[in-house]
Amino acid sequence: MEHIHTDAEPAVTATGVLAALTHIDTVGFHGIATALTGAEPRIDRNWAPLIHNALIAVAVTTWPPELQPASDRFTAAVGQLIPTLERRDTVGVAETATELHIAYHALSDAKWSYLDSSAGIQGSEDHGHGAQHGSH
C-alpha cells in the first residue's frame, strides 16, 4: 500500500518531538551528570527509572530522518548508563554519565532547532540550557 503524505503529518511529527522534548528536558540530566562525575559520585535510586522513562519518550517518537542520529546517540548512551546505575557502580559511572549528558544536549538542541525551523521562528543556540547549567 502506498503511503500518502498529508498536511497533518509534519504537525504530528512536530507534536511528537515537542512531547518527547518536554519530557526529557525535565529529567535533570545536568544535575545527574554533576552528581555522578564529582569527586564523590552518588547514585540516586530514582535516576535509572527516570532515565528509562526518557528513553521510552525518545523511542516512541517518530523523528525526522535528519534528527535520527541524535536520537540514536542518546539511546545508546542511556543503554550504557542504566545498567551502571542499577549496579550502583560509582567507580565506572563518570564516563557513561558524561556521554549521556553530551548526548542529551545534542538531542535536545537538534530537536529544538528543528521545531524552531518548522515553526518559522528564528532560533537561538541556547534553547534554555543556560538557565539549567549556569555557564559552561
N, C-alpha and C positions, 0 to 999 in steps of 0.2 A: 504494500500500500504506500503510495507516495505521500510524503509529508507536505502539507500546505501551510506555508508561513502566513500567520495572521498578524495584524497590527497589535494584538494584545500580547504576543509573545515577548517582545522587548520589555514591556511593562511587567509581565510575570517574572522574567529573569531579574529585572531591577528590584522587584519586591522581594524576591528570594535572597538576593545579595544583601539588600538592606536588612532583612530579618537576621541573617547569619551574622552580619557585622555588628548589629545592635547587641546580639548575644555575646559574641567573642570579645567585644570591646569592654564588656563589664566584668570579665573574669579577673582582671588584675594581673596580667602576665608580667608587667614590670615589677610589681611588688613580690610576686612569686620568685622571679629570677633574682631579685636583690636578696631575698631571704636564703635562696639556695646557693648563691655564689659568694656570700660573705665569708668572713674569717671563721665563723662558727655556724655552718649551714644548719637550718632546722627545717623539718618537713611537717607540714600541717596535714593531718589525715583527710581533710576535706579537699585538698588540691587535686588528687587523682580523679575523683568523681567530677569535679568542676571542669577539669581539662577534658575529660572524656565527653562530657556534655557539649563542650565547644567542638570537639571532633565530630560529634553527631550533627551539629548545626552545619558544619562545613561539608560533611559527607552527603547530606540530603539536599544540598543546594545545587542547582544547575548553574554552573559558572560559564560565562562566555569562554570560548576556546583560548583566547589570548590571556586569560587570567588563570587558567588551569594550573600552570606551573607553580604559582604561588600557593595555591590550594594543596597541591601535591607535596610541596616542601613542608608546609605546616603539618599535614597528615603524617608525613614521615617523622618529623620531629616529635609529635605527640606520641607516636608509636615507640620512640626511644625513651621518652621521659616517664611515661606512666608506669612501666614495669620497675623503673628505678625508684619512683616514689612509693610504689606498693611494697617494695623490699625495704623501704626506709633506709636506703643506701646513701648516707650523707657524704661518703667519700667519692662516689662516682657520679654525683648528681650535677656538679657545676657545669661540665661541658654540655650535657644534654639540655640543661635549663637555659644556658646561653643560646644554644641553637634554636630552641623553641621561641625564645624571646625575639631573636632576629627574624625567624620565620613568621612569627605573629605580625611583626611590623611590616614585613614585605607583603603579607596577605592583606592586612588592613589598609595600608597605604595604597596598594594597587586597586583594591576594590573601591575605596572612597574616590580615588581618581576616576575610575570607571563611572561611578554614579555621578560625579561632577560633570563629566563629559556627556553622559546620557541625558542629563537634565539641562544641558546647555549653560552650565554655570562655570565661571572662571574659578578653577580650584586653587587651593593653597597646598603647599608641600607638607604642612604640619598635620592636618586633619585631626587636631585636638590632642595629639600625643604630648605636646609640650606641657600642657597642664598636668598630665598624669606623671610626667617624669622630671619635671624641673628642667635643667639644662643637660644636654648630652655631652 
